[in-house]
């Protein structure tokens, strides 16, 4: 609300859709950034950051040998068939 001095909002419900920034009646009252003192991030940067972090995690896992499993395809198939038995 107008008149409050909030530094940042941290909420698990936030999906970074920027609807709150677009719909806020007070011009420049809300900004989306990586820190409370940083510049506002352009809307196009947010999905690029999300995809970049996801892709980076996959690349790091592959480079360090943590992406592939040691289970054979046949063993995996049998585990899936018996998954209802796992508690």
Backbone as JSON Lines, residues from 0, in Angstrom:
{"i":0,"aa":"X","n":[0.81,-1.2,0.0],"ca":[0.0,0.0,0.0],"c":[0.85,1.26,0.0]}
{"i":1,"aa":"X","n":[0.27,2.31,-0.51],"ca":[0.94,3.6,-0.6],"c":[1.29,4.11,0.79]}
{"i":2,"aa":"X","n":[2.48,4.63,0.95],"ca":[2.88,5.2,2.23],"c":[3.73,4.27,3.08]}
{"i":3,"aa":"X","n":[3.83,3.01,2.73],"ca":[4.66,2.09,3.49],"c":[6.04,2.02,2.87]}
{"i":4,"aa":"X","n":[7.03,1.76,3.69],"ca":[8.41,1.66,3.23],"c":[8.91,0.23,3.34]}
{"i":5,"aa":"X","n":[8.43,-0.65,2.53],"ca":[8.91,-2.03,2.52],"c":[10.16,-2.1,1.67]}
{"i":6,"aa":"X","n":[11.15,-2.85,2.13],"ca":[12.39,-2.98,1.36],"c":[12.27,-4.07,0.3]}
{"i":7,"aa":"X","n":[11.67,-5.18,0.67],"ca":[11.44,-6.24,-0.29],"c":[10.33,-7.16,0.2]}
{"i":8,"aa":"X","n":[9.79,-7.91,-0.73],"ca":[8.76,-8.88,-0.41],"c":[9.33,-10.24,-0.77]}
{"i":9,"aa":"X","n":[9.26,-11.15,0.18],"ca":[9.73,-12.51,-0.04],"c":[8.59,-13.45,0.29]}
{"i":10,"aa":"X","n":[8.04,-14.08,-0.71],"ca":[6.87,-14.92,-0.51],"c":[6.98,-16.19,-1.33]}
{"i":11,"aa":"X","n":[6.64,-17.35,-0.75],"ca":[6.66,-18.59,-1.52],"c":[5.59,-18.62,-2.61]}
{"i":12,"aa":"X","n":[4.6,-17.75,-2.51],"ca":[3.56,-17.7,-3.53],"c":[4.01,-16.96,-4.79]}
{"i":13,"aa":"X","n":[5.13,-16.25,-4.71],"ca":[5.61,-15.46,-5.86],"c":[6.13,-16.39,-6.94]}
{"i":14,"aa":"X","n":[5.61,-16.23,-8.15],"ca":[6.06,-17.03,-9.29],"c":[6.81,-16.17,-10.3]}
{"i":15,"aa":"X","n":[7.14,-14.95,-9.93],"ca":[7.87,-14.01,-10.78],"c":[7.1,-13.67,-12.06]}
{"i":16,"aa":"X","n":[5.79,-13.62,-11.96],"ca":[4.98,-13.3,-13.14],"c":[4.92,-11.8,-13.41]}
{"i":17,"aa":"X","n":[5.29,-10.99,-12.44],"ca":[5.34,-9.53,-12.52],"c":[3.97,-8.87,-12.64]}
{"i":18,"aa":"X","n":[2.9,-9.62,-12.38],"ca":[1.55,-9.05,-12.44],"c":[1.4,-7.94,-11.4]}
{"i":19,"aa":"X","n":[2.01,-8.1,-10.23],"ca":[1.89,-7.08,-9.18],"c":[2.55,-5.78,-9.61]}
{"i":20,"aa":"X","n":[3.69,-5.88,-10.31],"ca":[4.4,-4.69,-10.79],"c":[3.58,-3.99,-11.86]}
{"i":21,"aa":"X","n":[2.99,-4.76,-12.77],"ca":[2.19,-4.18,-13.85],"c":[0.91,-3.53,-13.36]}
{"i":22,"aa":"X","n":[0.28,-4.13,-12.34],"ca":[-1.02,-3.66,-11.89],"c":[-0.97,-2.65,-10.76]}
{"i":23,"aa":"X","n":[0.18,-2.37,-10.22],"ca":[0.28,-1.44,-9.11],"c":[-0.12,-0.04,-9.57]}
{"i":24,"aa":"X","n":[-1.05,0.61,-8.88],"ca":[-1.5,1.93,-9.31],"c":[-0.46,3.03,-9.11]}
{"i":25,"aa":"X","n":[0.49,2.82,-8.21],"ca":[1.54,3.81,-7.96],"c":[2.73,3.52,-8.88]}
{"i":26,"aa":"X","n":[3.01,4.41,-9.8],"ca":[4.1,4.23,-10.77],"c":[5.44,4.06,-10.05]}
{"i":27,"aa":"X","n":[6.2,3.04,-10.42],"ca":[7.53,2.74,-9.89],"c":[7.54,2.44,-8.39]}
{"i":28,"aa":"X","n":[6.41,2.05,-7.83],"ca":[6.37,1.71,-6.41],"c":[6.95,0.31,-6.18]}
{"i":29,"aa":"X","n":[6.77,-0.58,-7.15],"ca":[7.29,-1.94,-7.05],"c":[8.32,-2.17,-8.14]}
{"i":30,"aa":"X","n":[9.41,-2.82,-7.76],"ca":[10.44,-3.19,-8.73],"c":[10.82,-4.64,-8.47]}
{"i":31,"aa":"X","n":[11.22,-5.32,-9.51],"ca":[11.65,-6.7,-9.39],"c":[13.14,-6.75,-9.66]}
{"i":32,"aa":"X","n":[13.9,-7.23,-8.69],"ca":[15.34,-7.3,-8.86],"c":[15.93,-8.4,-8.01]}
{"i":33,"aa":"X","n":[17.23,-8.54,-8.07],"ca":[17.91,-9.57,-7.31],"c":[18.25,-9.12,-5.89]}
{"i":34,"aa":"X","n":[18.21,-7.81,-5.65],"ca":[18.43,-7.29,-4.31],"c":[17.61,-6.02,-4.14]}
{"i":35,"aa":"X","n":[17.46,-5.58,-2.89],"ca":[16.67,-4.38,-2.63],"c":[17.37,-3.12,-3.12]}
{"i":36,"aa":"X","n":[18.68,-3.17,-3.32],"ca":[19.43,-1.99,-3.75],"c":[19.78,-2.02,-5.24]}
{"i":37,"aa":"X","n":[19.51,-3.14,-5.89],"ca":[19.87,-3.28,-7.29],"c":[18.88,-2.63,-8.22]}
{"i":38,"aa":"X","n":[19.24,-2.62,-9.49],"ca":[18.35,-2.08,-10.51],"c":[17.24,-3.07,-10.81]}
{"i":39,"aa":"X","n":[16.18,-2.54,-11.37],"ca":[15.05,-3.39,-11.75],"c":[15.45,-4.27,-12.92]}
{"i":40,"aa":"X","n":[15.02,-5.53,-12.86],"ca":[15.29,-6.45,-13.96],"c":[14.21,-6.32,-15.03]}
{"i":41,"aa":"X","n":[14.6,-6.27,-16.29],"ca":[13.6,-6.28,-17.36],"c":[12.83,-7.61,-17.33]}
{"i":42,"aa":"X","n":[11.58,-7.57,-17.73],"ca":[10.72,-8.75,-17.68],"c":[11.28,-9.91,-18.5]}
{"i":43,"aa":"X","n":[11.96,-9.64,-19.6],"ca":[12.49,-10.7,-20.45],"c":[13.68,-11.42,-19.81]}
{"i":44,"aa":"X","n":[14.33,-10.79,-18.85],"ca":[15.51,-11.38,-18.22],"c":[15.12,-12.5,-17.24]}
{"i":45,"aa":"X","n":[13.97,-12.37,-16.61],"ca":[13.56,-13.32,-15.58],"c":[13.44,-14.75,-16.13]}
{"i":46,"aa":"X","n":[12.7,-14.99,-17.21],"ca":[12.65,-16.38,-17.72],"c":[14.01,-16.86,-18.22]}
{"i":47,"aa":"X","n":[14.82,-15.96,-18.74],"ca":[16.16,-16.35,-19.18],"c":[17.02,-16.79,-18.0]}
{"i":48,"aa":"X","n":[16.9,-16.11,-16.88],"ca":[17.63,-16.51,-15.68],"c":[17.17,-17.87,-15.18]}
{"i":49,"aa":"X","n":[15.87,-18.09,-15.17],"ca":[15.33,-19.37,-14.7],"c":[15.82,-20.51,-15.59]}
{"i":50,"aa":"X","n":[15.73,-20.34,-16.89],"ca":[16.19,-21.38,-17.82],"c":[17.7,-21.55,-17.71]}
{"i":51,"aa":"X","n":[18.42,-20.45,-17.53],"ca":[19.87,-20.52,-17.39],"c":[20.31,-21.28,-16.16]}
{"i":52,"aa":"X","n":[19.65,-21.05,-15.04],"ca":[19.98,-21.77,-13.81],"c":[19.66,-23.25,-13.97]}
{"i":53,"aa":"X","n":[18.52,-23.56,-14.56],"ca":[18.14,-24.96,-14.79],"c":[19.14,-25.65,-15.72]}
{"i":54,"aa":"X","n":[19.45,-25.02,-16.85],"ca":[20.39,-25.61,-17.8],"c":[21.78,-25.72,-17.19]}
{"i":55,"aa":"X","n":[22.17,-24.71,-16.43],"ca":[23.48,-24.74,-15.77],"c":[23.59,-25.9,-14.8]}
{"i":56,"aa":"X","n":[22.51,-26.16,-14.05],"ca":[22.51,-27.3,-13.14],"c":[22.67,-28.62,-13.86]}
{"i":57,"aa":"X","n":[22.0,-28.75,-14.99],"ca":[22.11,-29.98,-15.78],"c":[23.54,-30.13,-16.32]}
{"i":58,"aa":"X","n":[24.09,-29.05,-16.85],"ca":[25.46,-29.11,-17.39],"c":[26.48,-29.46,-16.31]}
{"i":59,"aa":"X","n":[26.33,-28.88,-15.14],"ca":[27.26,-29.19,-14.05],"c":[27.12,-30.65,-13.63]}
{"i":60,"aa":"X","n":[25.88,-31.13,-13.53],"ca":[25.65,-32.54,-13.16],"c":[26.25,-33.48,-14.2]}
{"i":61,"aa":"X","n":[26.11,-33.15,-15.48],"ca":[26.69,-34.0,-16.53],"c":[28.22,-33.94,-16.5]}
{"i":62,"aa":"X","n":[28.77,-32.75,-16.3],"ca":[30.23,-32.59,-16.3],"c":[30.87,-33.3,-15.11]}
{"i":63,"aa":"X","n":[30.17,-33.4,-14.0],"ca":[30.73,-34.04,-12.81],"c":[30.34,-35.51,-12.67]}
{"i":64,"aa":"X","n":[29.59,-36.03,-13.64],"ca":[29.23,-37.44,-13.63],"c":[28.06,-37.79,-12.74]}
{"i":65,"aa":"X","n":[27.28,-36.81,-12.33],"ca":[26.13,-37.07,-11.47],"c":[24.81,-37.17,-12.23]}
{"i":66,"aa":"X","n":[24.82,-37.06,-13.52],"ca":[23.58,-37.06,-14.29],"c":[23.13,-38.47,-14.64]}
{"i":67,"aa":"X","n":[24.06,-39.32,-15.0],"ca":[23.74,-40.69,-15.42],"c":[23.66,-41.6,-14.2]}
{"i":68,"aa":"X","n":[22.81,-42.6,-14.3],"ca":[22.65,-43.57,-13.22],"c":[23.45,-44.83,-13.52]}
{"i":69,"aa":"X","n":[23.76,-45.57,-12.49],"ca":[24.47,-46.83,-12.69],"c":[23.49,-48.0,-12.85]}
{"i":70,"aa":"X","n":[22.19,-47.71,-12.76],"ca":[21.16,-48.74,-12.91],"c":[20.92,-48.98,-14.4]}
{"i":71,"aa":"X","n":[20.85,-50.25,-14.77],"ca":[20.58,-50.57,-16.17],"c":[19.12,-50.27,-16.49]}
{"i":72,"aa":"X","n":[18.82,-50.2,-17.77],"ca":[17.44,-49.94,-18.21],"c":[16.5,-51.05,-17.74]}
{"i":73,"aa":"X","n":[16.98,-52.29,-17.75],"ca":[16.16,-53.42,-17.3],"c":[15.85,-53.32,-15.81]}
{"i":74,"aa":"X","n":[16.87,-53.0,-15.0],"ca":[16.65,-52.83,-13.56],"c":[15.65,-51.69,-13.3]}
{"i":75,"aa":"X","n":[15.8,-50.61,-14.04],"ca":[14.9,-49.48,-13.89],"c":[13.47,-49.88,-14.22]}
{"i":76,"aa":"X","n":[13.29,-50.61,-15.28],"ca":[11.96,-51.09,-15.68],"c":[11.34,-51.94,-14.57]}
{"i":77,"aa":"X","n":[12.14,-52.83,-13.97],"ca":[11.63,-53.68,-12.89],"c":[11.27,-52.85,-11.66]}
{"i":78,"aa":"X","n":[12.04,-51.82,-11.35],"ca":[11.73,-50.95,-10.22],"c":[10.42,-50.2,-10.44]}
{"i":79,"aa":"X","n":[10.21,-49.75,-11.65],"ca":[8.96,-49.04,-11.97],"c":[7.78,-49.99,-11.83]}
{"i":80,"aa":"X","n":[7.93,-51.22,-12.28],"ca":[6.86,-52.21,-12.19],"c":[6.49,-52.5,-10.73]}
{"i":81,"aa":"X","n":[7.49,-52.43,-9.83],"ca":[7.26,-52.73,-8.41],"c":[7.1,-51.47,-7.56]}
{"i":82,"aa":"X","n":[6.94,-50.32,-8.16],"ca":[6.89,-49.07,-7.41],"c":[5.7,-48.99,-6.46]}
{"i":83,"aa":"X","n":[4.63,-49.69,-6.78],"ca":[3.46,-49.68,-5.89],"c":[3.74,-50.38,-4.56]}
{"i":84,"aa":"X","n":[4.79,-51.23,-4.52],"ca":[5.15,-51.95,-3.3],"c":[6.02,-51.11,-2.36]}
{"i":85,"aa":"X","n":[6.58,-50.04,-2.85],"ca":[7.47,-49.2,-2.04],"c":[6.63,-48.3,-1.15]}
{"i":86,"aa":"X","n":[6.95,-48.26,0.12],"ca":[6.2,-47.44,1.07],"c":[6.96,-46.22,1.44]}
